[in-house]
Amino acid sequence: MGFYRHADEKIGTTDNIYNGDMFPDLAINTFRNIERLFPTRTVPASSAPIPLEKSPLSLQPFKSQIKDETTALADQSYDIYDYLTLNSITGIVVLKQGKLVYENYLHGNGPDTRWMSMSVAKSITSTLVGLAVKDGYIDSIDDLTVKYVPSLKGSAYEGTTVRHILGMNSGVKWDETYTNPDSDRRKFLRAQLSQEPGSLIKVMAELPSAGKPGTIHNYSTGETTIGSEIVIGATNKSLSAYLSEKIWEPYGMESKAEWWLDSPEGNEIGGSGFSATLRDYARFGQFFLEEGQSREKSALPDQWFELAGQPTTLDNGEFVNYGMMWWPAWTEKSKQHKAFQAFGIHGQVIHIDPYEEVVIAISSARPKPAGTQPVDDMLFLEDLMENIK
């Protein structure tokens, strides 16, 4: 198993995570030990880890002037110390053109610390769907979902496609509210806590339709687990094994990762519960930025990179600022750069800016699942990138 220096720390519970009722020290300990909350499957470190080469560029001192759009207050000025402190950052890794520009850790974290990803796992899962398409396991993202997950036959998902699942445009009703114990998200969590094989897909199969597939966008962690079941059904491999084969091993990840299972020796939970080091999250972002390029051949289908991180237009013409389990930019400058993010509750971020050729991986221990970023991450990171010189 190997020594992990955080392994004996006192941790909270999954309810603490979703309720947002932990003080900072307990939250930090919990987020770097999530494999103690559920059974996991290991993604081994690469047998040939590739060091992060130091960039000749460095991050210069700067002040970020961020306008408060919600009040009449004057613009606020933040430097890197303000940002790391106010946003409860525990680690940050900045790559430009694949080389390490800046790296910093706080609150006892280090390059060896694994950190929970929660919804960053969604972007990993969707990437595995893309890899399975390229490999021919999935014929098309316009295939019916039930072709790969037959247990959903007869449910509201029967008329949906893989594309609908990737964009969370299935038209199936879902309440994602983390802090509401009666939400679908918390019902899904209770099924996860039961550790009964098939319980998560059973929750999804019982959901009602809210409208025609392709006409309603509804952010749903549950649908990412359908995404993971699509990969598992198509490849006949565990999600962890396929991730190891396609990314972790060939791309030289330096540390092992862990992924929550729905039951002992069961299937990975596609929408949450992935735990890896920050350097390896940054490497994953770089893999995606490079479209999995190896020997002049992409591991991802044509146009996957452009589709995955950019907004979607539904069948009824409605515009949705969500891609294929990635969040498109929401600020004007980053929109121009066609930037996008993987983002998880409590503040995990993989920010990808194709124009700047920058990948930024961030781990945080923010006090609530959502809504607790005093400094807007994207606005601050725009200024940070301008000061890499």
N, C-alpha and C positions, 0 to 999 in steps of 0.2 A: 504493500500500500504506500509506503514512503512516509517520511515525517512531514507534518504540516503544522507550523508553529502556532496557528490559531485554533487548533483542534479542541483544546480544553476550555475555551472561553465560554462563559455563561451566555445563553442565547434565549430569544423570545420564541413566539409561536407564529404559525401562519396567520392566525386571527390578528395577532399584534401587527403583522405586516399590512394587512388589508384595512384594519381599523385605523392605523397610524397612531397607536398609543404606546410608543416606546420612547424613552429618553435617549439622547444621542449615543451614549456608550453601548447600551444594549442593542440599539438598532445596528450600529456598526458591527458588533460581534455577530449578530444574526445574519446580516447581509453577506458576510464573508464565510459563513458556515451553513449555507442553505442545504447542503447535502446531508445534514443531520436531521432535517425535517421530514424527508421522504426517502424511500429507496431510490437509488440512482444507478445509471449505467455510465461507465467511464469511457471517455474518448481519450485514448493514450496520446501522450506527447509524441511528436514526430521522431522517428528513429534518426533523422538527420536535420536537427533544428537549424534554422537559418537566423543568424544574429541580425538584429536591427542595426544597419550601418548608420553611423553618426553623420548627420548632414553638415556641410560647411556653413550652412545658414544657422542663425540663432534667433530667438525671440527677443526683440528689443523692448526696453521699457516703454509703456504707453498708457494713456488714459482713454477709456471708452466713455463717450458722451451719449447717454441713453435717455431719450425723451420718454417721460411718463405720459402715455396716451390717455390714462384714465382720470387724471386729476389736472389741476391748473398749476401744479408744482413746476419749478424750473427743472431743466434737464439735469440729470445726476451724472457725476463723474466717478468711474470705477477703474481701479487698476487691477492687476492680476491678484494681488493680495485680498482686495475687497471681494472679487468674484469667487475665489476659492473658499473664502470664509463664509460669505453671506449665503452662497448656494450649497453649503454643506458638502463641498467636494472632498472626496477621499483619494482621488487619483486622476491624473490627466496625462495622456500621451498624444503628442502631435507629430504627425508625419507629413513631409512635403516631398513629392516625387519619390515616395517610398522610403525616405530616409528620416531618421529621428532628429527632430528639431528641439523638442522640449519634452521633459518627463518630470513629474513631481508626484509625491505621495504624502498623504497626511493621515493623522489619527492611527498611526501604527501600521498602516498598509505599506506594501512594497511590491516590487516586481513579481514576487512569489505569491502574492495574495490573490486567491480566487474571489470573484464578486458575483453576486446574483445579477442576472440580466432581465428577468421577467420579460417584458414585451420586446426586448431586443431579440429574444429567442424567435419571435415571429418572423423577423427578417432573415434569420438563419434558416428557418423552416421553408420559407418561400423560395429561398435560393436553392435549397435541396430539391424543391419541385422543378425549378429551372434546369438543374443538373440532370434530373431524371428524364425530362423532355429531351435534352441534348443526347442523352445516352440511349434513347429509344424505349425506355421503360414506360413512359407516358406518350401516347401517340400525339396528343394535342391538348392544349389547355381548354379547348372547346369540347372535350370529351365529357360525358356525364359523370358526376361525382360517384354515383353508385357503381360505375364500372370498376372502380378501385376500392370502394367501401360498400360492399353489398349489404352490410348490416343496416344501411340507411334506406333501403328499399321500403316503400310504403310510408315514409316520413315526408315532412315538408321539404326535405332536401332532394327528393327523387327527381325533380325537374331541373336541378341546378347543375352547373358545370364547374370544372376545376377553375376556370377563369372567375366565376362568381365567388368561389371560396377565397381565391387569392385577393380579390378586391373587397371582400366582405359585403358583396352586393347580392346576397342570396335571396333577399326578401323574407327571411325567416326572423321572427320576432326575438329580440334579445335585449336585456337590461344589463349593462356593463358596470353599474355603479358599485365601486369597490367597498364603500363604507356602509352600504345598505344590506343588512343581513338577509333581507328577503329578495334580493336581486338574483337574476339568473347567474351572474358571475359568482355570487356566494353559494348558490345551490351547486354550481359546478365544483367549487372548492370543497363543499361537504362531500360530494361524490369522490373527489380526489382523496380526501381524508379517510374515506371508507376502505380504500385500497382494494376494492373488489374489481376483478377483471371485467372490462366492458362497461363499467358504470358511467364513464364519461360520455361515451358514444350513446348510451341509453338516454342520458340527459338531453343530448342534442336531438335524438330521434323523437323525443316527446314534445319538442317545441312547435308552436303553431306558426302558420304562414302569416306574414303581415302584408304581402303583396306579391306581384309577379317577379320572379327572379330577374335580376338585371335592372330593376327600376327603383330599388330602395337600398341605400347604403346604411349599414348598421354595424358599428364597430363591435366585434365579438371575439373575445379570447377563445371561446369554444370553437369557433370556426377554424382557428389555427390548428387546433387538435385534429379537426377533420383534415386539414392540410397535411399534418404529419401522418395520419392514417392513409392518406392517398399515396404518399411516398412509400410507406411500409407495404401497402397492398400492391403497389406497382413493382417495387424492386424485390420484394420478399426478403428484405434486409431490415435490421433495426435502424432507426434514425441515426443513432450514434455510430454504428458501423459504416453507414453510407457517408456520414460527415467525415469520419476518419479517412475513409478511402479517397474521397474526392477533394477534401480541403485540408484537414488537420495534418495528415501525413505528407502529401506532396508539397504543401505550402510552408512546411517547416515550422509548425507551431512548437514553441519551446516548452510548454507545460501541458499537463493533462487537463481535461475539462470533465465536468459531471453534468448529467441531465436527469431531472426528475422522471420517475416512472409512474404510470397510473396504478400499478400494483406490483408486488414483488416479482421480478423477472418479466414484467409486462412491457408495455409500449411507452415510448417517450411522450411527454406532454408538450405538444408543439408550440404552445403559446406562452410558456413561462418555465422557470425553474432550470435554466441553463446557467452554469457557473464556470467561469474561466478567468484567467489573468487579463489585466488591462492591455498588456502588450499583444496578447493573442486576439483580443477584440479588435485592436488596431490593425493587426495583420489580416483579420477577416474583412475589415473595411477596405483595406488595400487590395485584397483579392477581388472584391466586388468592383472597386474602382477600375481595376485592370481587366474586368470582365472575365476573370479566371484565365487570363492569357498565359499560355505556355507553349513554347516552340511555335509561335505565330499561329496558334490555334486556340480559340476560345472554348472554355468548358461550358459556357452558357449559350442558349439559342440566340440567333440573330435578333437584335432589337430588345432583348430582355432587359439590358441595362437601362435603355431609354424608357421602357414601359414601367419598370418596377418602381422607380423613384419619382415618377411624375403623376400629376392629377389624372383622374379618370372621368370620362363622360359616360353617364348611364344611358341605357337604351331609350329613355324618355327625354334625353337631351340635358338632364340635370348634371351640373359640374360638381365633382366631389374632390376635395383636396386630400386625397389618399391614393396611394399607388397600389403595388402588390406587396402589402405588408411592410411598406416603408412610408414615412411621412415626408411629402414634398415640402419644400421651403415655404415659409409663411411671411417672410420679410421681402421687400422689393429687391434689394441687392442680391440676396441669395436666390430669389426666383430667376433673376437674370442669369445667374451662374448655373441654373438647373441643379442646385444643391438639394440634398435630402438627408433624412436622419432615420436611424433606428432609435427608438426612444422607449424607455420603460419607467414604470412607476418608481417613485422615490429618486428619480434622476439619473438613470443610466443613459448614456448617449453614445452613438457612433455617428458622427457628422461627416458627410462626404461632399466635397465641393469639387466637381470635375474641372471647372475653369481654373481654380487655384491649384489643382492637383494636390489637395490636402485631405487628409483623414485625421479626425480628432476623436479619440475615445476617452470618455469621462465616466467615472464612478462617483456616486454621491450617496449620502445618507440623509435625504431630506425628510422632515418630520411627518409629512402626510403623503399618501400615494400620489396625489396630484395637486397642482395649484400652489406649490411652495417653492417658487424660484424667484427670489427678490430681484435678481438680475436676469433679464431674458437671455437664455443661452445663445440663441442664434445671433442676436444683435451683438453680443459681446464677442462671439467667435469670429464674426465678420471683421471686427477691429483687430482681433488677435492676428488673423491671417494677413492683414495689411502690414503688420509689424514683424513679419518674418523676413529678415534681411541678412 
